[in-house]
């Protein structure tokens, strides 16, 4: 399942706002429209957002390639600034744009046409590397899963959140492919129901046993001994191991710790912010309050009631058993071992 790819001169995105009832692929040739797709969560998931942002920069370069060099560079600066402003929490967005900016600068005095070609090649490389990283994460993480385990996951960290295969669901897929006879509980993940709409959709489509539960059922399932481990993705990981992920992840981590259940985070090193010392510095996106009071056009709360809608929370590193990356599994103390990933091959 590839939610983001480039084909026939256009960026293709599965419209995740319509899943699971409709499978619609949108085509984009304008970087501004791609930015809007990121904002409105047509595409979501930190790695997928990064891949999408890379292609958006390449589309901008293609649009401005006929301009004189100085004008081209000015327009590219504006395009990248616009894309940086689409969503604040997922670090892969900024990582990908920084990488594209570095590729632009590496072109030196090349013509805008040559730069545009180089940037498209770089976007393709980011996409291909994301797929390879997810496969590597899956292989590393599957070793932590025991035969017959039942795994709880929150939100969607599957193929739909990446270029293919997934982070947390990549581990689950790899364990399933290893014949470990696992099963999964998927939290519905309010308010946008990514667990119900996307994770359950992916796993059911792949034939992996999945049971959907509401977010407030997780603790009771743990109490009954029905969950052996938790695996989630991440949108940003600080240098000390604090993890920003979809709202509700913090609660799951507290419950897992209380019940002595391992809590694993699966994310590529592009999701690690090596310059951020702790999760206290992570900017948490606040989304439209209507998301929690209106579902599919149906009001579920009284008009005028106060609402808060943070899209993410931060799980402290003390609640994280291990972080699964494409370079291997990282254990505490994270403030020592995470920086080592910067130098690992």
Order of alpha helices (4+ residues) and beta strands (2+ residues): beta-beta-beta-alpha-alpha-alpha-alpha-alpha-beta-alpha-beta-alpha-beta-alpha-beta-beta-beta-alpha-beta-beta-alpha-beta-beta-beta-beta-beta-alpha
